Amino acid sequence: MKIEMFHLCPYRDLPEDFREKYRSVWVDVPRHLFDGEIAARTYNQTLDELKYAAEMGYDGICVNEHHQNAYGLMPSPNIMAAIMSRETEDVAIIVMGNSIALYDPPIRVAEEFAMLDCISGGRLVAGFPVGSAMDTAFGYGANPATLREKYAEAEELILRAWEEDEVFSFDGKYTQLRYVNLWPRPLQKPRPPIWVPGAGSIETWNNCIEKGHLYAYLSYSGFKRGKQVMDGFWKVARAAGVDNPYHAGFLQLVCVADNEQELHDKYAAHTEYFFNKMLHIYPGFADPPGYRTIDTIKAGLMAQTTSFGRAGEGES
């Protein structure tokens, strides 16, 4: 088992009454709440914390992509990854998103990830999330009903750009390129490993199993939902005849202390801030029509952010 440090880079200074006064931390969070000085401090603190995690022996450090929100201030995680590629050694640089369906053309992802792999000396792990509804449908105006189709086409183009030896043309529904001739190429051959972060959709499971990508479940909802999702993934992987169906990533908040009082003193305020403010998402943003497929709806796998948006809290 390997242990990585995952950083959201959240905005840390929302007002105490944010949940009561404002509708959502995502999409329509009021602009007047943003303070550039706070953001400048937050970015540099985040970089310091990522570097410290590398120095402390974590196997990898993770950054991620989100848009128009206070939940995670990395609309371009590749910038953070580039800095960490120079600031660290012998630790995986895990970019848990570029949301590949949002790039036009998606060859840009292949190029930038190839740069990161070269700069880091072959330490890149490439994340291909479908992207949250808030980021895709509302932040970038993507049609949720065609998002997965666009994602599949982008994935095909990126993988071919990395793996094929000759110049080729690409004639897709969403992207047409007369010449695909990637310079630079990734240092890792034939390509960096691919992780697909998700919140429990059947289609993401099937894509990971079919392509041999690592499925990474991003959990904020506690043991019960985590077990439900991962048991479902193991079942699908076993049925597909995967040699090692138990190979996956799992995100969980971990707080370490010697006793309950120390745990409360160190982490209670920060944990309450995150769950009560960072996960305060208007339900209409979290689950628009067409975002979840019929198979996922039948499986009862509600978008994780939807459950928080409605109930205001996850499982204990």
FENHULIN-V923167 format. One record per pair of residues at least 12 apart in sequence whose C-alpha atoms are under 10 Angstrom apart, sorted by the first residue. I is the first residue (numbers start at 1). J is the second residue. Records with the same first field share a line. If there is no record, write none. Layout:
I=J  J
This chain:
1=59  247  248  249
2=58  59  60  249
3=57  58  59  60  61  249  250  251
4=53  54  57  58  59  60  61  62  91  92  93  94  249  250  251
5=49  50  53  54  58  59  60  61  62  63  94  251
6=50  53  60  61  62  63  64  94  95  96  251  252  253
7=46  47  49  50  61  62  63  64  72  74
8=46  62  63  64  65  66  71  72  73  74  77
9=39  42  43  44  45  46  47  63  64  70  71  72  73  74
10=39  42  43  46  69  70  71  72  73  74  274  278
11=25  34  35  38  39  42  43  69  70  71  72  73  274  277  278
12=38  39  42  70  71  72  270  273  274  277  278
13=33  34  35  38  39  42  70  273
14=33  34  35  70  273  277  278
15=33  277
16=273  277
17=277
18=33  276  277  278  280
19=276  277  278  279  280  281  312
20=277  280
22=277  280  281  282
23=280  281  282  283  309
24=69  70  277  278  279  280  281  282  283  285  309
25=68  69  70  71  72  277  278  279  280  281  282
26=66  67  68  69  70  71  72  134  135  138  139  278  279  280  281  282  285  286
27=67  68  69  70  134  135  138  139  140  281  282  285
28=68  69  138  139  281  282  285
29=68  69  70  281
30=69  70
31=68  69  70
33=70
34=70
39=73
42=73
43=73  74  80
44=80
46=63  80
47=80  81  83  84  87
48=84  87
49=61
50=62  63  80  81  84  87  88
51=83  84  87  88  89  91
52=88
53=88  91
54=84  87  88  89  90  91  92  93
55=88  89  90  91
57=90  91
58=90  91  92
59=90  91  92  93
60=90  91  92  93  94  123  124  125
61=81  84  88  91  92  93  94  95  96  125
62=77  80  81  92  93  94  95  96  97  125  127
63=76  77  78  79  80  81  84  93  94  95  96  97  98  127
64=76  77  78  80  81  94  95  96  97  98  99  127  129  197
65=77  78  95  96  97  98  99  127  129  131  132  135
66=97  98  99  131  132  134  135  136  139
67=132  134  135  136  138  139  140
68=134  135  138  139  140
69=134  135  139  278  281
70=277  278  279
71=274  277  278  279  280  281
72=278
75=97  98  135
76=97  98
77=94  95  96  97  98
78=94  95  97  98  109  112  113  115  116
79=112  116
80=93  95
81=93  94  95  113  116  117  119  120  124
82=112  113  115  116  117  119  120
83=116  119  120
84=116  119  120
85=116  117  118  119  120  121  122  123  124
86=116  119  120  121
87=120
88=120
89=120  121  123
90=120  121  122  123
91=120  123  124
92=120  122  123  124  125
93=116  117  120  122  123  124  125  126
94=123  124  125  126  127  193  194  195
95=113  116  124  125  126  127  128  194  195
96=125  126  127  128  129  194  195  196  197  198  216
97=125  126  127  128  129  130  131  195  196  197
98=110  112  113  126  127  128  129  130  131
99=127  128  129  130  131  132  135  136  151  154
100=127  128  129  130  131  150  151  152  153  154  155  158
101=128  129  130  131  136  142  146  147  148  149  150  151  152  153  154  155  174
102=130  131  135  136  137  140  141  142  147  150  151  154
103=150  151  154
104=154  174  175
105=154  157  174  175  176  177
106=150  151  153  154  155  156  157  158  174  175
107=154  155  157  158  159  160  161  162  175  177  180  181  182
108=158  182
109=126  128  154  155  157  158
110=126  154  155  157  158  159  160  161  162  182  183  184  185  186  191
111=158  161  162  182  183  184  185  186
112=184  185  186
113=125  126  127  158  162  184  185  186  191  192
114=126  162  182  183  184  185  186  187  188  191  192
115=183  184  185  186  187
116=186  187
117=184  185  186  187  188  191  192
118=184  185  186  187  188
119=186  187
120=187
121=186  187  188
122=186  187  188  189  191  192
123=187  188  192  193
124=186  187  188  191  192  193  194
125=191  192  193  194  195
126=191  192  193  194  195  196
127=192  193  194  195  196  197  213  214  215  216
128=151  154  155  194  195  196  197  198  213
129=151  195  196  197  198  204  215  216
130=147  148  150  151  152  196  197  198  204
131=147  148  151  197  198  199
132=144  198  199  285  286  287  291  303  304  305
133=147  284  285  286  287  288  289  290  291  292  303  305
134=281  282  283  284  285  286  287  288  305
135=285  286
136=291
137=285  286  287  288  291
138=285  286  288
139=285
143=288  289  290  291
144=287  288  289  290  291  292  293
145=288  289  290  291  292  293
146=290  291
147=290  291
148=203  204  291  292  293
149=173  174
150=172  173  174  175
151=174
152=207
153=171  172  173  174  175
154=172  174  175
156=170  172
157=169  170  171  172  175  177  180
158=180  182
159=190  191  192
160=180  182  191
161=180  181  182  183  185  191
162=181  182  183  184  185  186  188  189  190  191  192
163=182  185  186  189  190  191
164=180  181  182  190
165=181  182
166=180  181  182
167=179  180  181  182
168=180  181
169=181
193=212  213  214
194=208  211  212  213  214  215
195=208  212  213  214  215  216  248  249
196=208  213  214  215  216  217  248  249
197=214  215  216  217  218  249  250  251
198=215  216  217  218  219  250  303  304
199=215  216  217  218  219  220  226  229  301  302  303  304  305
200=215  216  217  218  219  225  226  228  229  230  232  233  296  299  300  301  302  303  304
201=217  229  232  233  292  293  295  296  297  299  300  301  302  303
202=229  232  233  236  292  293  294  295  296  297  298  299  301
203=292  293  295  296
204=216  233  296
205=217  232  233  234  236  237
206=233  236  237  240
208=237  248
209=233  236  237  238  240  241  242  245
210=237  240  242
212=242
213=247  248
214=247  248  249
215=230  233  247  248  249  250
216=230  247  248  249  250  251
217=229  230  233  248  249  250  251  252
218=249  250  251  252  253  304
219=250  251  252  253  304  314
220=251  252  253  275  279  304  305  308  313  314  315  316
221=252  253  275  304  305  307  308  313  314  315  316
222=252  253  314  315  316
223=252  315  316
224=315  316
225=301  304  314  315
226=250  251  252  315
228=301
229=301
230=246  248  249  250
231=246
232=299
233=245  246  248
234=246  247  248
253=271
255=267  268  271
272=313
275=308  312  313  314
276=308  309  312  313
277=312
278=308
279=304  305  306  307  308  309  312  313  314
280=305  306  308  309  310  311  312  313
281=305  306  307  308  309  310  312
282=305  306  308  309  310  312
283=303  305  306  307  308  309  310  311
284=306  309  310
285=305  306  309
286=302  303  304  305  306  307  308  309  310
287=302  303  304  305  306  307
291=303
